[in-house]
């Protein structure tokens, strides 16, 4: 599948599970902030854990799907929509060519994850596809996505033949089953976060 960025939003980067073993050279781990959501998004579209996906921070991001294919959105609820129809989260979604996916109002959380079946096709740098912004390496040219960027994916493990496109009457098709996300506190609920100082405190 190919994707074209229409609006870059606040901050959108390519991330995987991180870059390990290079701390002695001053290279941080990088990777997804919410690794559980990143993993589940990949599982839903048949990708391995470490496949690269988009980490979308806050709102204002939109892209066009240049081909039919499977996607999944997990993490924070940033009101993903296709053609003004809410896209269900935490489940695989089959989208049609030329569909425009947008992330609008933030309902809870601040980062969502968009996985595309096959995983994003970007080169590995030091054994990872994660973006390290300060060093300008990894991900898509070592930077956040800009309007006009065109990304592609590796071949999908999922078959499009299982979907009868003629029966899709709306903007997309989504099966009824879904992955149950981790316990997410309700909006406005007070949360206690405990921390212990580590080496980089």
DAFENJO-V12087 format. One record per residue. N is the residue number from 1. RES is the residue in one letter. PHI is phi in radians with two decimals (* if undefined). NEAR is the number of other C-alpha atoms within 12 Angstrom. D_CENTER is the distance of its C-alpha to the mean C-alpha in Angstrom with 1 decimal. Layout:
N,RES,PHI,NEAR,D_CENTER ; N,RES,PHI,NEAR,D_CENTER
//
This chain:
1,X,*,32,14.4 ; 2,X,-2.04,31,14.4 ; 3,X,-2.23,36,12.5 ; 4,X,-2.13,28,14.3 ; 5,X,-1.35,30,13.3 ; 6,X,-1.70,26,15.9 ; 7,X,-2.29,26,15.4 ; 8,X,-1.35,30,13.7 ; 9,X,1.17,27,13.7 ; 10,X,-1.18,22,14.6 ; 11,X,-2.85,27,12.2 ; 12,X,-2.30,39,9.0 ; 13,X,-2.32,44,8.8 ; 14,X,-1.49,49,7.8 ; 15,X,-2.44,51,8.1 ; 16,X,-2.15,47,9.5 ; 17,X,-1.46,32,12.0 ; 18,X,2.20,36,14.4 ; 19,X,-2.03,29,17.6 ; 20,X,-1.94,21,20.6 ; 21,X,1.61,15,24.3 ; 22,X,-2.07,16,24.6 ; 23,X,-1.06,15,25.4 ; 24,X,-1.18,9,29.0 ; 25,X,-1.76,11,28.3 ; 26,X,1.46,14,26.6 ; 27,X,-1.74,25,23.1 ; 28,X,-1.29,24,20.7 ; 29,X,-1.19,29,18.2 ; 30,X,1.02,37,15.1 ; 31,X,1.54,35,11.8 ; 32,X,-1.10,39,9.3 ; 33,X,-1.18,29,11.4 ; 34,X,-1.98,30,10.6 ; 35,X,-1.17,28,11.0 ; 36,X,-1.10,27,11.9 ; 37,X,-1.11,41,8.8 ; 38,X,-1.08,43,6.8 ; 39,X,-1.08,39,9.8 ; 40,X,-1.10,38,10.2 ; 41,X,-1.00,46,7.1 ; 42,X,-1.16,42,8.5 ; 43,X,-1.01,35,11.9 ; 44,X,-1.10,39,11.6 ; 45,X,-1.95,39,11.3 ; 46,X,1.37,30,13.8 ; 47,X,-1.62,32,12.1 ; 48,X,-1.21,26,13.7 ; 49,X,-0.87,26,12.5 ; 50,X,-1.48,32,12.3 ; 51,X,-1.09,43,10.2 ; 52,X,-1.35,45,8.1 ; 53,X,-2.41,52,4.4 ; 54,X,-1.63,52,3.4 ; 55,X,-1.80,46,4.8 ; 56,X,-1.90,45,6.6 ; 57,X,-1.78,34,10.1 ; 58,X,1.18,30,12.7 ; 59,X,-2.40,30,13.3 ; 60,X,1.64,26,14.6 ; 61,X,-1.58,39,11.7 ; 62,X,-2.59,37,12.3 ; 63,X,-2.57,36,12.1 ; 64,X,-1.93,33,14.3 ; 65,X,-1.47,32,13.8 ; 66,X,-1.45,23,16.8 ; 67,X,-2.52,24,17.3 ; 68,X,-1.15,31,17.2 ; 69,X,2.98,42,14.6 ; 70,X,-1.75,44,12.4 ; 71,X,-2.32,49,8.9 ; 72,X,-2.59,44,7.6 ; 73,X,-2.10,47,6.3 ; 74,X,-2.32,47,7.4 ; 75,X,1.50,43,8.7 ; 76,X,-1.18,37,10.8 ; 77,X,-1.53,34,12.2 ; 78,X,-1.84,35,11.9 ; 79,X,0.96,33,13.7 ; 80,X,-1.16,39,11.5 ; 81,X,-2.50,30,14.3 ; 82,X,-2.23,29,15.5 ; 83,X,0.92,21,19.2 ; 84,X,1.14,17,19.7 ; 85,X,-1.85,19,18.9 ; 86,X,-1.03,25,16.5 ; 87,X,-1.58,35,13.6 ; 88,X,-1.12,30,14.0 ; 89,X,-1.67,34,11.4 ; 90,X,1.08,37,11.5 ; 91,X,-2.71,32,12.8 ; 92,X,-1.22,35,12.4 ; 93,X,-2.34,42,13.1 ; 94,X,-1.65,39,15.1 ; 95,X,-1.93,37,15.0 ; 96,X,-1.68,33,17.9 ; 97,X,-0.94,23,18.6 ; 98,X,1.29,22,18.6 ; 99,X,-1.19,33,16.5 ; 100,X,-1.93,31,15.1 ; 101,X,-1.72,38,12.0 ; 102,X,-2.17,34,12.6 ; 103,X,-2.09,41,11.6 ; 104,X,-2.04,30,15.0 ; 105,X,-1.24,21,16.9 ; 106,X,-1.46,23,15.6 ; 107,X,-1.69,20,17.1 ; 108,X,-2.79,23,16.2 ; 109,X,1.32,26,14.1 ; 110,X,-2.38,26,12.7 ; 111,X,-2.33,35,9.1 ; 112,X,-2.00,45,6.3 ; 113,X,-2.15,46,2.9 ; 114,X,-2.00,53,2.3 ; 115,X,-1.84,51,4.4 ; 116,X,-2.07,47,7.7 ; 117,X,-1.00,40,10.9 ; 118,X,1.87,34,12.5 ; 119,X,1.46,44,9.8 ; 120,X,-1.19,38,9.7 ; 121,X,-1.61,32,13.3 ; 122,X,-2.25,31,14.0 ; 123,X,-1.21,27,17.1 ; 124,X,-1.38,26,17.5 ; 125,X,-2.19,27,19.3 ; 126,X,0.93,23,21.2 ; 127,X,1.19,23,19.5 ; 128,X,-2.59,34,15.9 ; 129,X,-1.74,37,13.2 ; 130,X,-1.22,45,12.1 ; 131,X,-1.47,43,13.1 ; 132,X,-2.01,32,16.3 ; 133,X,-1.09,25,17.1 ; 134,X,-1.10,14,20.7 ; 135,X,-1.56,18,21.7 ; 136,X,1.21,18,19.9 ; 137,X,-2.22,29,18.7 ; 138,X,1.29,35,15.8 ; 139,X,1.01,40,12.5 ; 140,X,-1.70,34,13.6 ; 141,X,1.01,25,17.2 ; 142,X,1.20,27,16.7 ; 143,X,-2.50,24,15.7 ; 144,X,-1.17,32,13.3 ; 145,X,-1.23,34,12.5 ; 146,X,-2.05,25,15.7 ; 147,X,-1.01,22,16.9 ; 148,X,1.67,15,18.0 ; 149,X,-1.09,23,15.6 ; 150,X,-2.14,24,15.3 ; 151,X,-1.88,34,12.8 ; 152,X,-2.24,30,13.7 ; 153,X,-2.12,31,12.7 ; 154,X,-1.31,25,15.0 ; 155,X,-1.00,22,17.1 ; 156,X,-1.36,27,15.7 ; 157,X,-1.49,21,17.4 ; 158,X,-1.65,27,17.5 ; 159,X,-1.63,17,20.3 ; 160,X,-1.38,23,20.3 ; 161,X,-1.20,13,24.0 ; 162,X,-1.28,14,23.4 ; 163,X,-1.95,21,22.6 ; 164,X,-1.48,15,25.6 ; 165,X,-1.07,19,24.2 ; 166,X,-1.22,12,27.6 ; 167,X,-1.60,11,27.0 ; 168,X,-1.41,16,23.8 ; 169,X,-1.63,12,25.5 ; 170,X,-1.79,19,22.6 ; 171,X,-1.33,27,19.5 ; 172,X,-2.87,36,17.7 ; 173,X,-2.16,32,18.5 ; 174,X,-2.38,29,17.1 ; 175,X,-1.15,21,19.2 ; 176,X,-1.36,12,20.8 ; 177,X,-1.39,13,19.6 ; 178,X,-2.68,21,16.5 ; 179,X,-1.58,25,15.4 ; 180,X,-1.40,17,17.1 ; 181,X,-1.20,23,15.0 ; 182,X,-1.08,15,17.0 ; 183,X,-1.13,10,19.6 ; 184,X,-1.87,18,18.3 ; 185,X,-1.11,14,21.2 ; 186,X,-1.14,13,22.3 ; 187,X,-0.99,13,22.1 ; 188,X,1.54,10,25.1 ; 189,X,-1.32,9,25.8 ; 190,X,-1.24,9,27.0 ; 191,X,-2.16,11,25.2 ; 192,X,-1.67,7,26.9 ; 193,X,-1.96,6,25.0 ; 194,X,-1.74,6,27.2 ; 195,X,-2.46,7,26.9 ; 196,X,-2.17,8,29.2 ; 197,X,-1.14,7,29.9 ; 198,X,-2.02,6,28.8 ; 199,X,-1.10,6,29.7 ; 200,X,-1.83,7,27.7 ; 201,X,-1.04,6,28.7
//
